[in-house]
Amino acid sequence: MIEIMIGLAITAIIMSVVYGSLRTAGSSLQTLSVRNQLYRSAHALLDEMGRELASAYLSRNEAVGNVSAETYFWVEDRESYDMPQDSLYFTTYGHGRSATGTGESDQSEVCYLARYSQKREELILLKREDVTLDDITCREESPEEYDERYDEPPTPVATGIHPERGVGYRLVGFDVECFVNLQDEDGVPEWNSEQSRNLPARAIVTLTYQDGNENLVPFTREVIFRLMRTQ
């Protein structure tokens, strides 16, 4: 009887050790999976944004019929709740035509806007793309509202990742820094092409996430502008 009890006690200890190891391994696997998802989504978004920014342009020919088709590049430096919430507006040759986009060209106006969500207590990055250049710019319209003319509501393209269990990530920053020259080390937080009539030489876009331990996880993309235009 004593030997049986000792055997059961040893078995219970082994089972508890195995269970603890499996639980730790499962938690680590879930944490790794969430982290990989974060890295994939952040880099995919920055790849798309980098392609669009690299093809940003300003045009001398701004008249189409009787309508002024304005081309522009604007960066607004914004911050609230101690989070960078920049706004980015520009015209680009980097539009990817949709399958049903009859008459679409490679030109469009794009805006990215970071907005704070009280419910989620983090940022949501919205994107809006207008494939019809006209005299009404993305900045002049309300980006959070539905656009009945083009059937183009703003689309959430980035926010945090929050699994039911395990480590999650909050989106806590969207920052755009512009550089007048390629060799410049110090950038400027805002840009208005109406004043300079030129594009930056390069820009650095940063998405910043925060994990459950309040560690910041930044993702950065540097973009060289290919289509320079000087007045």
N, C-alpha and C positions, 0 to 999 in steps of 0.2 A: 504493500500500500504506500509506504514512504517513497519507494522508487517511482511509483506511478505519479505521485504528487510532485516529486521533483521533476519528472519528465514533463508533466503538464506546465509547471512553472517555467521551465526552460523554453518550452514551445511557445508559451504566451509572450515571453520576452523576445524571442526571435520574431514572432508575428508582429509585435508592436514596432520593432526596429524596421522590419520590412515595410510595414504600412507607412511609417514616418518617412522612409526613404522614397517610397512611391509617391507620397503626397508632395514631398519637396520637389521631386523630379517633375511631377505634373504641374506644380506651380511655376517652376523654372521654364518648362516648355511653353506654358501659356504666356508668361512674360516675354519670352523670346519671340513668340508668334506675334504678339501685339507690337513689339518693337520693330519687327520686320515689316509689318503692315504699315507702321508709321513711316519708316524709311522709304518704302516703295511709293506710297502716296505722295509724300513730300517731294521726292525727287521727280516723280512723274509730273506734278504740277509745275515745279520749277523748270523742267525741260520745256513744257508747253509755253510757259510765260517767257522763257528765254528765247524761244523761236519767234514768238510774236514781237518781243522787244527788239531783237536783232534786225527785224524788218520794218521797224517804225520809220515813218517818213513825214516830211513836210513838203508841200507842193507849191510852186509858184502859180500854177494854173488852178485857181480856186473858183472858177465859174463853170457851172454845168447848166446850160440853158438859162433860165431866169432865176435859178436857185444857186446860192453861194454854198459850195461844198467845202466846209472848213476842215483843214487838217491841223493837227495840234499835238503837243506833248506837254502834259501837266502832271506835276507831282505835288500833292498837298501834304504837309507835315501835320499829323494829328496825333493826339495822345489823350487818353482818359482811363481812369481806373489804373493808372500807372502802367498802361500797356500802349506800345506804339500801334497806332491804327491809321497808317497812311492811306491815302487815296491815289490811284494811278489811272490816268486817262491818256489815251494816245490813238493815233491812226496808224494802221499797219498794212503791209503787203502780205502778212503771214496768215491770212484766213484760210482755213481748210474747208473746202466746199462740202456741204452736206449732201446726202444721197438724193434728197428731194429739193435741193436748193436751186430751182430753175432760175436762170439769169444771174446767179451769184458770180461775183468776181473774186479775185484774191485780195481785194481791199475791204477793210472794215474799220470801225472804231470800237475800241475795247476799253472797258473800265474794270478795275479791281478795287473793291472797297471792303475794308475791315470794319465790322460792326459788333458791338458788345451785346451779348445775349444775357439778359438778367436771369433767365431760366436756367441756362447752362453755366453761367458764371465764367464765361470765356468768350473768345472772339469767334466769329464766323466770317470767313472770307467769301465775298460774293463776286461773281463775274457776270458782266453783261456785255454782249457783242451785238453790234448793229451793222448789218451787211449793206446798209444803204446810207451812203454819205450825204448829208444835207446840212442845212444851216442851223439845225438844232443839235447841239453836242450832248454827249452822254453826261457831262457835268451839269448841264442846265436842266436836265430832266431829273425826276426823283428816281434814283437807282433802285430803291426798294419796292417800287410799284410795278405792276404789270403793264407792259407796253402793248396796247391794243393794235397799234399800226403795224407792228412787225411780228407780233406773237412771240415776243422774246422777254420773258420774265427773267429777273436776275437768278442766277444759279449758284447755290452754295458749292464751292469747290474745295474748301478746306475748313476743318474744325477739328476738335479733339477726338481721341479714340478712347472709348470707355467700355471695357468689357464688363460683364456681370460680376466676374471675380478677377482678382489679380491687379496688376499695375495698369493705370491708365495715364493718358496724356491730355493736357489742356492746351489749346492754342492761345498764346498770351502775347503774340507780337507779329505785326506785319510792317516791315520797314523798307523804304526805298531810298537809296543814297545815290546822288548823281555827281559825275565828275566832268569838269569842263574839258580837260585834256587827259589823254591816256596815261601820262606819267604822273598826274596829280595824286598825292597821297591823302589829301583832305577833300572830302566831298561836300556837297551842299544838300540840305534836307528838302529843298523845294525847287521846282523848275516850272517856268511859265514861258512857253514858246511864243506867246503874243508879245513878250518883251524882248526876248533874245533873238527870235526868228531863227533859231538853230536848235539842234538836238544836242544832248550831252554826248561826249565821246564814249563814255561807258557808264554803267550803273551797276550797283550791287543790291540785290533783293534778298531779304532775310525773313524767313519764317521761324518763329521761336515757339517751342513747346515747353511745357513744364510737367515733370513727372510727379508721382505721389509724394516724393520726398522734397518737392520744391526745387529740384535741380533743373536748370535750364538746358534745353536741347535745341540749339540753333541749326538751321539748314540754310546755306547761303549759295547764291548763284551770281556770278559776275558775267555781265553781258557787254559785248563790244557792239556799238551801233555801226551798221554797215553803210547806211544811206545818210551821209552827212550833207547838210544844206546850209550854206552861209549866205546871208543877204549881201 
